[in-house]
Amino acid sequence: MPLKQRIASNFSRAAATYNSVATVQAEAATDLLNFYQMHSAGQPKTILEIGCGTGILSEKLLHAYPKATYLFTDIAEKMLHQHRATMQHNGMYVVVDGEHLPFSQKFDLIISNMTCQWFSTLWQSLEKLLENLNTGGVLCVNLLSDETFQEWRTALETAGATNVGLHYPDASTIQNHAFSGCTTIQKWQKIQEHYPTRQHFTNALKNLGVQAANAVVSRGILRKALAHFSSQEITITYSIHTLFIQKK
Ligand SMILES: C[S@@+](CC[C@H](N)C(=O)[O-])C[C@H]1O[C@@H](n2cnc3c(N)ncnc32)[C@H](O)[C@@H]1O
């Protein structure tokens, strides 16, 4: 199955359970909105959300900007179904790959929480999203970089997995990328998430749809990788970059 189809189908499968395990994602959504508000004085009138999922960030946006016009998008149809079932608003929905928007409509704010790490051509796609901004508009995204899941990657490799997947953009490339014709502000933080048991960790991977871009590992390797952790509790690092890119 092609990668994008795999991502969409894994997230669709995770839609019903996603919110119950998305603690890091919820924390990151609050942080992303705060970062946007800290650096932007205006009230956005038109907002496009890429990879809105079940609506963890959308809910906060709707609360902060109740009069804005919204377009909520995601590559996974069932994530949007879940969003529609729980959210009250007059916004529109489109099932679409955020790397290939089929419209030229422009927005005051394009925002995305914990999604762009799934992009195949990150920089090209972010540059393309800038074309959908009004002058003075902001593209505000956060994404995971390569130190994320380092503990789990090491455990899988030690257990003999040859292609562990979990490929995230390189942190220094993110920090050094320049967007022409824009003012960029960014920050980088690490969050350590503690899973009380190995079962909690594997459930979280499954229910978050994280397996989407991973290589499929055998049960034997999975068991060995989990045994690599000396205690039942597993601590996993999430390395999160936040970018505020304002079009001049
Ligand atoms: C980790 S979830 C985050 C969901 C939501 N933003 C949140 O804060 O909870 C990533 C979301 O991005 C979506 N996604 C992944 N690749 C995408 C792409 N290329 N275009 C649009 N959405 C994508 C997934 O379907 C999933 O809903």
Ligand as a Chemical Component Dictionary entry (heavy atoms), coordinates in Angstrom:
data_LIG
# 
_chem_comp.id                   LIG 
_chem_comp.type                 NON-POLYMER 
_chem_comp.pdbx_formal_charge   0 
_chem_comp.three_letter_code    LIG 
# 
loop_
_chem_comp_atom.comp_id 
_chem_comp_atom.atom_id 
_chem_comp_atom.alt_atom_id 
_chem_comp_atom.type_symbol 
_chem_comp_atom.charge 
_chem_comp_atom.model_Cartn_x 
_chem_comp_atom.model_Cartn_y 
_chem_comp_atom.model_Cartn_z 
_chem_comp_atom.pdbx_ordinal 
LIG C1  C1  C 0  -0.781 13.098 15.277 1  
LIG S1  S1  S 1  -2.313 13.440 14.483 2  
LIG C2  C2  C 0  -2.660 15.096 15.036 3  
LIG C3  C3  C 0  -4.127 15.425 14.913 4  
LIG C4  C4  C 0  -4.534 16.793 15.429 5  
LIG N1  N1  N 0  -3.841 17.865 14.728 6  
LIG C5  C5  C 0  -4.280 16.879 16.919 7  
LIG O1  O1  O 0  -3.715 17.872 17.324 8  
LIG O2  O2  O -1 -4.677 15.999 17.652 9  
LIG C6  C6  C 0  -1.812 13.708 12.811 10 
LIG C7  C7  C 0  -2.992 13.969 11.885 11 
LIG O3  O3  O 0  -2.474 14.365 10.630 12 
LIG C8  C8  C 0  -3.164 13.710 9.598  13 
LIG N2  N2  N 0  -2.268 13.686 8.445  14 
LIG C9  C9  C 0  -1.141 12.956 8.263  15 
LIG N3  N3  N 0  -0.585 13.260 7.097  16 
LIG C10 C10 C 0  -1.347 14.222 6.526  17 
LIG C11 C11 C 0  -1.277 14.945 5.307  18 
LIG N4  N4  N 0  -0.311 14.730 4.433  19 
LIG N5  N5  N 0  -2.243 15.846 5.053  20 
LIG C12 C12 C 0  -3.258 16.062 5.929  21 
LIG N6  N6  N 0  -3.385 15.402 7.092  22 
LIG C13 C13 C 0  -2.430 14.491 7.387  23 
LIG C14 C14 C 0  -3.526 12.357 10.193 24 
LIG O4  O4  O 0  -4.587 11.737 9.519  25 
LIG C15 C15 C 0  -3.857 12.739 11.618 26 
LIG O5  O5  O 0  -5.201 13.085 11.782 27 
# 
loop_
_chem_comp_bond.comp_id 
_chem_comp_bond.atom_id_1 
_chem_comp_bond.atom_id_2 
_chem_comp_bond.value_order 
_chem_comp_bond.pdbx_ordinal 
LIG C1  S1  SING 1  
LIG S1  C2  SING 2  
LIG S1  C6  SING 3  
LIG C2  C3  SING 4  
LIG C3  C4  SING 5  
LIG C4  N1  SING 6  
LIG C4  C5  SING 7  
LIG C5  O1  DOUB 8  
LIG C5  O2  SING 9  
LIG C6  C7  SING 10 
LIG C7  O3  SING 11 
LIG C7  C15 SING 12 
LIG O3  C8  SING 13 
LIG C8  N2  SING 14 
LIG C8  C14 SING 15 
LIG N2  C9  SING 16 
LIG N2  C13 SING 17 
LIG C9  N3  DOUB 18 
LIG N3  C10 SING 19 
LIG C10 C11 SING 20 
LIG C10 C13 DOUB 21 
LIG C11 N4  SING 22 
LIG C11 N5  DOUB 23 
LIG N5  C12 SING 24 
LIG C12 N6  DOUB 25 
LIG N6  C13 SING 26 
LIG C14 O4  SING 27 
LIG C14 C15 SING 28 
LIG C15 O5  SING 29 
# 
